[in-house]
Amino acid sequence: MAKVVLHPDEPVKDALRRFKKLCDREGIVNRSKRVSRYEKPSARRRRQKNERLKTIRKGQKSQR
């Protein structure tokens, strides 16, 4: 659950920007889009496999 505390003398725009960034990091928007429709089990497995491969490639890329 994304939660942002508004600091004293902080503009609301800055707090909203922090909230949006936090939601992006947690993947709230992407998850809600995914859950909004039914996903076939084979499509879900394929998506999860691609996500795993993406994180592996990203880790290998950072080691170079």
CHARMM internal coordinates of N, CA and C (Angstrom, degrees):
IC EDIT
DIST 1 N 1 CA 1.4434
DIST 1 CA 1 C 1.5193
ANGL 1 N 1 CA 1 C 108.55
DIST 1 C 2 N 1.2892
ANGL 1 CA 1 C 2 N 116.53
DIHE 1 N 1 CA 1 C 2 N 123.46
DIST 2 N 2 CA 1.4600
ANGL 1 C 2 N 2 CA 121.97
DIHE 1 CA 1 C 2 N 2 CA -179.91
DIST 2 CA 2 C 1.5248
ANGL 2 N 2 CA 2 C 108.94
DIHE 1 C 2 N 2 CA 2 C -80.30
DIST 2 C 3 N 1.3111
ANGL 2 CA 2 C 3 N 114.50
DIHE 2 N 2 CA 2 C 3 N 130.25
DIST 3 N 3 CA 1.4585
ANGL 2 C 3 N 3 CA 119.77
DIHE 2 CA 2 C 3 N 3 CA 179.90
DIST 3 CA 3 C 1.5218
ANGL 3 N 3 CA 3 C 108.18
DIHE 2 C 3 N 3 CA 3 C -139.66
DIST 3 C 4 N 1.3235
ANGL 3 CA 3 C 4 N 116.90
DIHE 3 N 3 CA 3 C 4 N 130.71
DIST 4 N 4 CA 1.4558
ANGL 3 C 4 N 4 CA 122.05
DIHE 3 CA 3 C 4 N 4 CA 179.74
DIST 4 CA 4 C 1.5179
ANGL 4 N 4 CA 4 C 107.79
DIHE 3 C 4 N 4 CA 4 C -126.61
DIST 4 C 5 N 1.3222
ANGL 4 CA 4 C 5 N 115.50
DIHE 4 N 4 CA 4 C 5 N 129.52
DIST 5 N 5 CA 1.4613
ANGL 4 C 5 N 5 CA 121.18
DIHE 4 CA 4 C 5 N 5 CA 178.55
DIST 5 CA 5 C 1.5217
ANGL 5 N 5 CA 5 C 108.16
DIHE 4 C 5 N 5 CA 5 C -96.40
DIST 5 C 6 N 1.3059
ANGL 5 CA 5 C 6 N 116.18
DIHE 5 N 5 CA 5 C 6 N 129.22
DIST 6 N 6 CA 1.4576
ANGL 5 C 6 N 6 CA 121.57
DIHE 5 CA 5 C 6 N 6 CA 179.33
DIST 6 CA 6 C 1.5243
ANGL 6 N 6 CA 6 C 108.77
DIHE 5 C 6 N 6 CA 6 C -80.01
DIST 6 C 7 N 1.3275
ANGL 6 CA 6 C 7 N 116.10
DIHE 6 N 6 CA 6 C 7 N 117.72
DIST 7 N 7 CA 1.4603
ANGL 6 C 7 N 7 CA 121.30
DIHE 6 CA 6 C 7 N 7 CA -179.88
DIST 7 CA 7 C 1.5288
ANGL 7 N 7 CA 7 C 109.68
DIHE 6 C 7 N 7 CA 7 C -77.96
DIST 7 C 8 N 1.3335
ANGL 7 CA 7 C 8 N 116.94
DIHE 7 N 7 CA 7 C 8 N 155.82
DIST 8 N 8 CA 1.4680
ANGL 7 C 8 N 8 CA 119.10
DIHE 7 CA 7 C 8 N 8 CA 177.52
DIST 8 CA 8 C 1.5276
ANGL 8 N 8 CA 8 C 110.37
DIHE 7 C 8 N 8 CA 8 C -61.14
DIST 8 C 9 N 1.2964
ANGL 8 CA 8 C 9 N 116.16
DIHE 8 N 8 CA 8 C 9 N 141.56
DIST 9 N 9 CA 1.4697
ANGL 8 C 9 N 9 CA 123.65
DIHE 8 CA 8 C 9 N 9 CA 179.09
DIST 9 CA 9 C 1.5239
ANGL 9 N 9 CA 9 C 112.79
DIHE 8 C 9 N 9 CA 9 C 60.62
DIST 9 C 10 N 1.3290
ANGL 9 CA 9 C 10 N 117.43
DIHE 9 N 9 CA 9 C 10 N 24.24
DIST 10 N 10 CA 1.4652
ANGL 9 C 10 N 10 CA 120.51
DIHE 9 CA 9 C 10 N 10 CA 176.95
DIST 10 CA 10 C 1.5242
ANGL 10 N 10 CA 10 C 108.56
DIHE 9 C 10 N 10 CA 10 C -101.59
DIST 10 C 11 N 1.3133
ANGL 10 CA 10 C 11 N 117.22
DIHE 10 N 10 CA 10 C 11 N 130.93
DIST 11 N 11 CA 1.4677
ANGL 10 C 11 N 11 CA 119.06
DIHE 10 CA 10 C 11 N 11 CA 177.89
DIST 11 CA 11 C 1.5322
ANGL 11 N 11 CA 11 C 110.87
DIHE 10 C 11 N 11 CA 11 C -65.04
DIST 11 C 12 N 1.3101
ANGL 11 CA 11 C 12 N 114.96
DIHE 11 N 11 CA 11 C 12 N 148.84
DIST 12 N 12 CA 1.4563
ANGL 11 C 12 N 12 CA 120.59
DIHE 11 CA 11 C 12 N 12 CA -179.13
DIST 12 CA 12 C 1.5268
ANGL 12 N 12 CA 12 C 110.22
DIHE 11 C 12 N 12 CA 12 C -64.68
DIST 12 C 13 N 1.3210
ANGL 12 CA 12 C 13 N 117.04
DIHE 12 N 12 CA 12 C 13 N -32.92
DIST 13 N 13 CA 1.4658
ANGL 12 C 13 N 13 CA 120.73
DIHE 12 CA 12 C 13 N 13 CA 179.39
DIST 13 CA 13 C 1.5244
ANGL 13 N 13 CA 13 C 111.12
DIHE 12 C 13 N 13 CA 13 C -60.47
DIST 13 C 14 N 1.3316
ANGL 13 CA 13 C 14 N 117.06
DIHE 13 N 13 CA 13 C 14 N -40.17
DIST 14 N 14 CA 1.4665
ANGL 13 C 14 N 14 CA 120.38
DIHE 13 CA 13 C 14 N 14 CA 179.11
DIST 14 CA 14 C 1.5274
ANGL 14 N 14 CA 14 C 110.99
DIHE 13 C 14 N 14 CA 14 C -66.46
DIST 14 C 15 N 1.3204
ANGL 14 CA 14 C 15 N 116.25
DIHE 14 N 14 CA 14 C 15 N -41.16
DIST 15 N 15 CA 1.4664
ANGL 14 C 15 N 15 CA 119.86
DIHE 14 CA 14 C 15 N 15 CA 179.05
DIST 15 CA 15 C 1.5281
ANGL 15 N 15 CA 15 C 110.29
DIHE 14 C 15 N 15 CA 15 C -65.96
DIST 15 C 16 N 1.3164
ANGL 15 CA 15 C 16 N 116.80
DIHE 15 N 15 CA 15 C 16 N -38.97
DIST 16 N 16 CA 1.4607
ANGL 15 C 16 N 16 CA 120.76
DIHE 15 CA 15 C 16 N 16 CA 178.10
DIST 16 CA 16 C 1.5302
ANGL 16 N 16 CA 16 C 110.55
DIHE 15 C 16 N 16 CA 16 C -64.82
DIST 16 C 17 N 1.3304
ANGL 16 CA 16 C 17 N 116.77
DIHE 16 N 16 CA 16 C 17 N -39.58
DIST 17 N 17 CA 1.4597
ANGL 16 C 17 N 17 CA 121.33
DIHE 16 CA 16 C 17 N 17 CA 177.74
DIST 17 CA 17 C 1.5237
ANGL 17 N 17 CA 17 C 110.36
DIHE 16 C 17 N 17 CA 17 C -62.81
DIST 17 C 18 N 1.3460
ANGL 17 CA 17 C 18 N 117.06
DIHE 17 N 17 CA 17 C 18 N -43.04
DIST 18 N 18 CA 1.4672
ANGL 17 C 18 N 18 CA 120.97
DIHE 17 CA 17 C 18 N 18 CA 177.54
DIST 18 CA 18 C 1.5270
ANGL 18 N 18 CA 18 C 111.00
DIHE 17 C 18 N 18 CA 18 C -63.61
DIST 18 C 19 N 1.3346
ANGL 18 CA 18 C 19 N 116.38
DIHE 18 N 18 CA 18 C 19 N -39.54
DIST 19 N 19 CA 1.4602
ANGL 18 C 19 N 19 CA 120.83
DIHE 18 CA 18 C 19 N 19 CA 179.48
DIST 19 CA 19 C 1.5266
ANGL 19 N 19 CA 19 C 111.12
DIHE 18 C 19 N 19 CA 19 C -64.06
DIST 19 C 20 N 1.3244
ANGL 19 CA 19 C 20 N 117.09
DIHE 19 N 19 CA 19 C 20 N -44.70
DIST 20 N 20 CA 1.4620
ANGL 19 C 20 N 20 CA 120.74
DIHE 19 CA 19 C 20 N 20 CA 179.09
DIST 20 CA 20 C 1.5201
ANGL 20 N 20 CA 20 C 111.17
DIHE 19 C 20 N 20 CA 20 C -62.60
DIST 20 C 21 N 1.3355
ANGL 20 CA 20 C 21 N 116.72
DIHE 20 N 20 CA 20 C 21 N -40.87
DIST 21 N 21 CA 1.4622
ANGL 20 C 21 N 21 CA 120.62
DIHE 20 CA 20 C 21 N 21 CA 179.12
DIST 21 CA 21 C 1.5219
ANGL 21 N 21 CA 21 C 110.41
DIHE 20 C 21 N 21 CA 21 C -64.37
DIST 21 C 22 N 1.3178
ANGL 21 CA 21 C 22 N 116.78
DIHE 21 N 21 CA 21 C 22 N -40.58
DIST 22 N 22 CA 1.4611
ANGL 21 C 22 N 22 CA 121.46
DIHE 21 CA 21 C 22 N 22 CA 178.65
DIST 22 CA 22 C 1.5311
ANGL 22 N 22 CA 22 C 110.93
DIHE 21 C 22 N 22 CA 22 C -64.65
DIST 22 C 23 N 1.3211
ANGL 22 CA 22 C 23 N 116.71
DIHE 22 N 22 CA 22 C 23 N -41.20
DIST 23 N 23 CA 1.4694
ANGL 22 C 23 N 23 CA 120.64
DIHE 22 CA 22 C 23 N 23 CA 177.80
DIST 23 CA 23 C 1.5195
ANGL 23 N 23 CA 23 C 110.83
DIHE 22 C 23 N 23 CA 23 C -63.83
DIST 23 C 24 N 1.3198
ANGL 23 CA 23 C 24 N 117.09
DIHE 23 N 23 CA 23 C 24 N -39.14
DIST 24 N 24 CA 1.4660
ANGL 23 C 24 N 24 CA 120.17
DIHE 23 CA 23 C 24 N 24 CA 177.86
DIST 24 CA 24 C 1.5146
ANGL 24 N 24 CA 24 C 110.70
DIHE 23 C 24 N 24 CA 24 C -63.96
DIST 24 C 25 N 1.3208
ANGL 24 CA 24 C 25 N 117.29
DIHE 24 N 24 CA 24 C 25 N -43.49
DIST 25 N 25 CA 1.4639
ANGL 24 C 25 N 25 CA 120.70
DIHE 24 CA 24 C 25 N 25 CA -179.62
DIST 25 CA 25 C 1.5224
ANGL 25 N 25 CA 25 C 111.58
DIHE 24 C 25 N 25 CA 25 C -62.94
DIST 25 C 26 N 1.3186
ANGL 25 CA 25 C 26 N 116.77
DIHE 25 N 25 CA 25 C 26 N -40.04
DIST 26 N 26 CA 1.4610
ANGL 25 C 26 N 26 CA 120.53
DIHE 25 CA 25 C 26 N 26 CA -178.65
DIST 26 CA 26 C 1.5250
ANGL 26 N 26 CA 26 C 112.29
DIHE 25 C 26 N 26 CA 26 C -80.41
DIST 26 C 27 N 1.3225
ANGL 26 CA 26 C 27 N 117.48
DIHE 26 N 26 CA 26 C 27 N -12.93
DIST 27 N 27 CA 1.4570
ANGL 26 C 27 N 27 CA 120.89
DIHE 26 CA 26 C 27 N 27 CA 177.65
DIST 27 CA 27 C 1.5139
ANGL 27 N 27 CA 27 C 113.71
DIHE 26 C 27 N 27 CA 27 C 74.93
DIST 27 C 28 N 1.3043
ANGL 27 CA 27 C 28 N 117.01
DIHE 27 N 27 CA 27 C 28 N 28.19
DIST 28 N 28 CA 1.4637
ANGL 27 C 28 N 28 CA 121.03
DIHE 27 CA 27 C 28 N 28 CA -176.70
DIST 28 CA 28 C 1.5268
ANGL 28 N 28 CA 28 C 111.07
DIHE 27 C 28 N 28 CA 28 C -65.81
DIST 28 C 29 N 1.3177
ANGL 28 CA 28 C 29 N 117.43
DIHE 28 N 28 CA 28 C 29 N -44.31
DIST 29 N 29 CA 1.4619
ANGL 28 C 29 N 29 CA 121.03
DIHE 28 CA 28 C 29 N 29 CA -177.38
DIST 29 CA 29 C 1.5239
ANGL 29 N 29 CA 29 C 110.12
DIHE 28 C 29 N 29 CA 29 C -67.13
DIST 29 C 30 N 1.3328
ANGL 29 CA 29 C 30 N 116.93
DIHE 29 N 29 CA 29 C 30 N -45.25
DIST 30 N 30 CA 1.4638
ANGL 29 C 30 N 30 CA 119.88
DIHE 29 CA 29 C 30 N 30 CA -179.55
DIST 30 CA 30 C 1.5211
ANGL 30 N 30 CA 30 C 111.11
DIHE 29 C 30 N 30 CA 30 C -62.70
DIST 30 C 31 N 1.3227
ANGL 30 CA 30 C 31 N 116.77
DIHE 30 N 30 CA 30 C 31 N -40.30
DIST 31 N 31 CA 1.4595
ANGL 30 C 31 N 31 CA 120.24
DIHE 30 CA 30 C 31 N 31 CA -179.66
DIST 31 CA 31 C 1.5267
ANGL 31 N 31 CA 31 C 110.67
DIHE 30 C 31 N 31 CA 31 C -65.99
DIST 31 C 32 N 1.3185
ANGL 31 CA 31 C 32 N 116.99
DIHE 31 N 31 CA 31 C 32 N -41.84
DIST 32 N 32 CA 1.4648
ANGL 31 C 32 N 32 CA 119.18
DIHE 31 CA 31 C 32 N 32 CA -179.08
DIST 32 CA 32 C 1.5253
ANGL 32 N 32 CA 32 C 110.92
DIHE 31 C 32 N 32 CA 32 C -65.89
DIST 32 C 33 N 1.3337
ANGL 32 CA 32 C 33 N 117.42
DIHE 32 N 32 CA 32 C 33 N -35.01
DIST 33 N 33 CA 1.4618
ANGL 32 C 33 N 33 CA 119.87
DIHE 32 CA 32 C 33 N 33 CA 176.66
DIST 33 CA 33 C 1.5227
ANGL 33 N 33 CA 33 C 110.36
DIHE 32 C 33 N 33 CA 33 C -67.02
DIST 33 C 34 N 1.3342
ANGL 33 CA 33 C 34 N 116.43
DIHE 33 N 33 CA 33 C 34 N -39.44
DIST 34 N 34 CA 1.4579
ANGL 33 C 34 N 34 CA 120.76
DIHE 33 CA 33 C 34 N 34 CA -179.57
DIST 34 CA 34 C 1.5213
ANGL 34 N 34 CA 34 C 111.49
DIHE 33 C 34 N 34 CA 34 C -66.80
DIST 34 C 35 N 1.3131
ANGL 34 CA 34 C 35 N 117.14
DIHE 34 N 34 CA 34 C 35 N -40.13
DIST 35 N 35 CA 1.4590
ANGL 34 C 35 N 35 CA 121.95
DIHE 34 CA 34 C 35 N 35 CA -174.59
DIST 35 CA 35 C 1.5296
ANGL 35 N 35 CA 35 C 111.45
DIHE 34 C 35 N 35 CA 35 C -79.23
DIST 35 C 36 N 1.3201
ANGL 35 CA 35 C 36 N 117.19
DIHE 35 N 35 CA 35 C 36 N -17.02
DIST 36 N 36 CA 1.4650
ANGL 35 C 36 N 36 CA 119.27
DIHE 35 CA 35 C 36 N 36 CA -175.45
DIST 36 CA 36 C 1.5260
ANGL 36 N 36 CA 36 C 112.43
DIHE 35 C 36 N 36 CA 36 C -65.01
DIST 36 C 37 N 1.3329
ANGL 36 CA 36 C 37 N 117.76
DIHE 36 N 36 CA 36 C 37 N -25.37
DIST 37 N 37 CA 1.4665
ANGL 36 C 37 N 37 CA 121.04
DIHE 36 CA 36 C 37 N 37 CA 177.42
DIST 37 CA 37 C 1.5121
ANGL 37 N 37 CA 37 C 109.89
DIHE 36 C 37 N 37 CA 37 C -125.61
DIST 37 C 38 N 1.3150
ANGL 37 CA 37 C 38 N 114.75
DIHE 37 N 37 CA 37 C 38 N 161.87
DIST 38 N 38 CA 1.4598
ANGL 37 C 38 N 38 CA 120.13
DIHE 37 CA 37 C 38 N 38 CA 177.56
DIST 38 CA 38 C 1.5177
ANGL 38 N 38 CA 38 C 109.57
DIHE 37 C 38 N 38 CA 38 C -72.49
DIST 38 C 39 N 1.3256
ANGL 38 CA 38 C 39 N 115.78
DIHE 38 N 38 CA 38 C 39 N 136.87
DIST 39 N 39 CA 1.4550
ANGL 38 C 39 N 39 CA 121.64
DIHE 38 CA 38 C 39 N 39 CA 177.59
DIST 39 CA 39 C 1.5258
ANGL 39 N 39 CA 39 C 107.84
DIHE 38 C 39 N 39 CA 39 C -118.75
DIST 39 C 40 N 1.3253
ANGL 39 CA 39 C 40 N 115.90
DIHE 39 N 39 CA 39 C 40 N 125.47
DIST 40 N 40 CA 1.4584
ANGL 39 C 40 N 40 CA 119.53
DIHE 39 CA 39 C 40 N 40 CA -179.25
DIST 40 CA 40 C 1.5233
ANGL 40 N 40 CA 40 C 109.35
DIHE 39 C 40 N 40 CA 40 C -62.98
DIST 40 C 41 N 1.3320
ANGL 40 CA 40 C 41 N 117.12
DIHE 40 N 40 CA 40 C 41 N 147.94
DIST 41 N 41 CA 1.4642
ANGL 40 C 41 N 41 CA 120.15
DIHE 40 CA 40 C 41 N 41 CA -179.07
DIST 41 CA 41 C 1.5272
ANGL 41 N 41 CA 41 C 113.31
DIHE 40 C 41 N 41 CA 41 C -56.92
DIST 41 C 42 N 1.3269
ANGL 41 CA 41 C 42 N 117.78
DIHE 41 N 41 CA 41 C 42 N -38.11
DIST 42 N 42 CA 1.4669
ANGL 41 C 42 N 42 CA 119.68
DIHE 41 CA 41 C 42 N 42 CA 179.42
DIST 42 CA 42 C 1.5277
ANGL 42 N 42 CA 42 C 110.62
DIHE 41 C 42 N 42 CA 42 C -67.04
DIST 42 C 43 N 1.3287
ANGL 42 CA 42 C 43 N 116.97
DIHE 42 N 42 CA 42 C 43 N -38.13
DIST 43 N 43 CA 1.4649
ANGL 42 C 43 N 43 CA 120.65
DIHE 42 CA 42 C 43 N 43 CA 178.20
DIST 43 CA 43 C 1.5233
ANGL 43 N 43 CA 43 C 110.35
DIHE 42 C 43 N 43 CA 43 C -67.79
DIST 43 C 44 N 1.3325
ANGL 43 CA 43 C 44 N 116.85
DIHE 43 N 43 CA 43 C 44 N -36.65
DIST 44 N 44 CA 1.4638
ANGL 43 C 44 N 44 CA 120.59
DIHE 43 CA 43 C 44 N 44 CA 178.38
DIST 44 CA 44 C 1.5247
ANGL 44 N 44 CA 44 C 110.68
DIHE 43 C 44 N 44 CA 44 C -65.44
DIST 44 C 45 N 1.3422
ANGL 44 CA 44 C 45 N 116.75
DIHE 44 N 44 CA 44 C 45 N -44.24
DIST 45 N 45 CA 1.4648
ANGL 44 C 45 N 45 CA 120.03
DIHE 44 CA 44 C 45 N 45 CA 178.16
DIST 45 CA 45 C 1.5269
ANGL 45 N 45 CA 45 C 110.87
DIHE 44 C 45 N 45 CA 45 C -62.01
DIST 45 C 46 N 1.3203
ANGL 45 CA 45 C 46 N 116.45
DIHE 45 N 45 CA 45 C 46 N -42.03
DIST 46 N 46 CA 1.4639
ANGL 45 C 46 N 46 CA 120.88
DIHE 45 CA 45 C 46 N 46 CA 179.14
DIST 46 CA 46 C 1.5305
ANGL 46 N 46 CA 46 C 110.64
DIHE 45 C 46 N 46 CA 46 C -62.32
DIST 46 C 47 N 1.3326
ANGL 46 CA 46 C 47 N 116.94
DIHE 46 N 46 CA 46 C 47 N -43.85
DIST 47 N 47 CA 1.4625
ANGL 46 C 47 N 47 CA 121.41
DIHE 46 CA 46 C 47 N 47 CA 179.73
DIST 47 CA 47 C 1.5226
ANGL 47 N 47 CA 47 C 110.90
DIHE 46 C 47 N 47 CA 47 C -64.08
DIST 47 C 48 N 1.3323
ANGL 47 CA 47 C 48 N 116.89
DIHE 47 N 47 CA 47 C 48 N -44.19
DIST 48 N 48 CA 1.4590
ANGL 47 C 48 N 48 CA 120.42
DIHE 47 CA 47 C 48 N 48 CA 179.68
DIST 48 CA 48 C 1.5222
ANGL 48 N 48 CA 48 C 111.27
DIHE 47 C 48 N 48 CA 48 C -64.44
DIST 48 C 49 N 1.3307
ANGL 48 CA 48 C 49 N 116.92
DIHE 48 N 48 CA 48 C 49 N -38.70
DIST 49 N 49 CA 1.4614
ANGL 48 C 49 N 49 CA 120.67
DIHE 48 CA 48 C 49 N 49 CA 177.85
DIST 49 CA 49 C 1.5268
ANGL 49 N 49 CA 49 C 110.28
DIHE 48 C 49 N 49 CA 49 C -62.99
DIST 49 C 50 N 1.3342
ANGL 49 CA 49 C 50 N 116.55
DIHE 49 N 49 CA 49 C 50 N -44.65
DIST 50 N 50 CA 1.4604
ANGL 49 C 50 N 50 CA 120.36
DIHE 49 CA 49 C 50 N 50 CA 179.04
DIST 50 CA 50 C 1.5248
ANGL 50 N 50 CA 50 C 111.65
DIHE 49 C 50 N 50 CA 50 C -63.86
DIST 50 C 51 N 1.3391
ANGL 50 CA 50 C 51 N 117.56
DIHE 50 N 50 CA 50 C 51 N -37.60
DIST 51 N 51 CA 1.4616
ANGL 50 C 51 N 51 CA 120.58
DIHE 50 CA 50 C 51 N 51 CA 177.44
DIST 51 CA 51 C 1.5212
ANGL 51 N 51 CA 51 C 110.87
DIHE 50 C 51 N 51 CA 51 C -65.05
DIST 51 C 52 N 1.3422
ANGL 51 CA 51 C 52 N 117.49
DIHE 51 N 51 CA 51 C 52 N -41.09
DIST 52 N 52 CA 1.4654
ANGL 51 C 52 N 52 CA 120.63
DIHE 51 CA 51 C 52 N 52 CA 177.97
DIST 52 CA 52 C 1.5206
ANGL 52 N 52 CA 52 C 110.73
DIHE 51 C 52 N 52 CA 52 C -63.16
DIST 52 C 53 N 1.3416
ANGL 52 CA 52 C 53 N 116.50
DIHE 52 N 52 CA 52 C 53 N -44.98
DIST 53 N 53 CA 1.4588
ANGL 52 C 53 N 53 CA 119.95
DIHE 52 CA 52 C 53 N 53 CA 179.31
DIST 53 CA 53 C 1.5270
ANGL 53 N 53 CA 53 C 111.26
DIHE 52 C 53 N 53 CA 53 C -62.32
DIST 53 C 54 N 1.3130
ANGL 53 CA 53 C 54 N 116.36
DIHE 53 N 53 CA 53 C 54 N -37.13
DIST 54 N 54 CA 1.4594
ANGL 53 C 54 N 54 CA 120.94
DIHE 53 CA 53 C 54 N 54 CA 179.88
DIST 54 CA 54 C 1.5298
ANGL 54 N 54 CA 54 C 110.88
DIHE 53 C 54 N 54 CA 54 C -64.23
DIST 54 C 55 N 1.3381
ANGL 54 CA 54 C 55 N 117.10
DIHE 54 N 54 CA 54 C 55 N -43.03
DIST 55 N 55 CA 1.4611
ANGL 54 C 55 N 55 CA 119.37
DIHE 54 CA 54 C 55 N 55 CA 179.24
DIST 55 CA 55 C 1.5246
ANGL 55 N 55 CA 55 C 111.09
DIHE 54 C 55 N 55 CA 55 C -68.81
DIST 55 C 56 N 1.3382
ANGL 55 CA 55 C 56 N 117.55
DIHE 55 N 55 CA 55 C 56 N -35.20
DIST 56 N 56 CA 1.4655
ANGL 55 C 56 N 56 CA 120.43
DIHE 55 CA 55 C 56 N 56 CA 177.79
DIST 56 CA 56 C 1.5212
ANGL 56 N 56 CA 56 C 109.82
DIHE 55 C 56 N 56 CA 56 C -65.11
DIST 56 C 57 N 1.3221
ANGL 56 CA 56 C 57 N 116.50
DIHE 56 N 56 CA 56 C 57 N -46.66
DIST 57 N 57 CA 1.4690
ANGL 56 C 57 N 57 CA 120.36
DIHE 56 CA 56 C 57 N 57 CA 179.20
DIST 57 CA 57 C 1.5183
ANGL 57 N 57 CA 57 C 111.15
DIHE 56 C 57 N 57 CA 57 C -62.21
DIST 57 C 58 N 1.3186
ANGL 57 CA 57 C 58 N 116.37
DIHE 57 N 57 CA 57 C 58 N -39.34
DIST 58 N 58 CA 1.4632
ANGL 57 C 58 N 58 CA 120.57
DIHE 57 CA 57 C 58 N 58 CA 179.52
DIST 58 CA 58 C 1.5238
ANGL 58 N 58 CA 58 C 110.23
DIHE 57 C 58 N 58 CA 58 C -64.15
DIST 58 C 59 N 1.3336
ANGL 58 CA 58 C 59 N 117.23
DIHE 58 N 58 CA 58 C 59 N -40.22
DIST 59 N 59 CA 1.4582
ANGL 58 C 59 N 59 CA 121.30
DIHE 58 CA 58 C 59 N 59 CA 177.70
DIST 59 CA 59 C 1.5118
ANGL 59 N 59 CA 59 C 112.00
DIHE 58 C 59 N 59 CA 59 C -66.62
DIST 59 C 60 N 1.3286
ANGL 59 CA 59 C 60 N 117.25
DIHE 59 N 59 CA 59 C 60 N -40.15
DIST 60 N 60 CA 1.4574
ANGL 59 C 60 N 60 CA 120.61
DIHE 59 CA 59 C 60 N 60 CA 178.54
DIST 60 CA 60 C 1.5193
ANGL 60 N 60 CA 60 C 110.91
DIHE 59 C 60 N 60 CA 60 C -67.97
DIST 60 C 61 N 1.3157
ANGL 60 CA 60 C 61 N 116.81
DIHE 60 N 60 CA 60 C 61 N -35.68
DIST 61 N 61 CA 1.4576
ANGL 60 C 61 N 61 CA 121.26
DIHE 60 CA 60 C 61 N 61 CA -179.96
DIST 61 CA 61 C 1.5285
ANGL 61 N 61 CA 61 C 110.75
DIHE 60 C 61 N 61 CA 61 C -66.11
DIST 61 C 62 N 1.3292
ANGL 61 CA 61 C 62 N 116.89
DIHE 61 N 61 CA 61 C 62 N -37.38
DIST 62 N 62 CA 1.4651
ANGL 61 C 62 N 62 CA 120.43
DIHE 61 CA 61 C 62 N 62 CA -178.19
DIST 62 CA 62 C 1.5266
ANGL 62 N 62 CA 62 C 111.79
DIHE 61 C 62 N 62 CA 62 C -74.65
DIST 62 C 63 N 1.3356
ANGL 62 CA 62 C 63 N 118.00
DIHE 62 N 62 CA 62 C 63 N -20.62
DIST 63 N 63 CA 1.4605
ANGL 62 C 63 N 63 CA 120.94
DIHE 62 CA 62 C 63 N 63 CA 179.59
DIST 63 CA 63 C 1.5198
ANGL 63 N 63 CA 63 C 112.07
DIHE 62 C 63 N 63 CA 63 C -77.29
DIST 63 C 64 N 1.2996
ANGL 63 CA 63 C 64 N 118.26
DIHE 63 N 63 CA 63 C 64 N -18.96
DIST 64 N 64 CA 1.4648
ANGL 63 C 64 N 64 CA 121.72
DIHE 63 CA 63 C 64 N 64 CA -178.70
DIST 64 CA 64 C 1.4840
ANGL 64 N 64 CA 64 C 111.68
DIHE 63 C 64 N 64 CA 64 C -71.39
END
COOR INIT
IC SEED 1 N 1 CA 1 C
IC BUILD
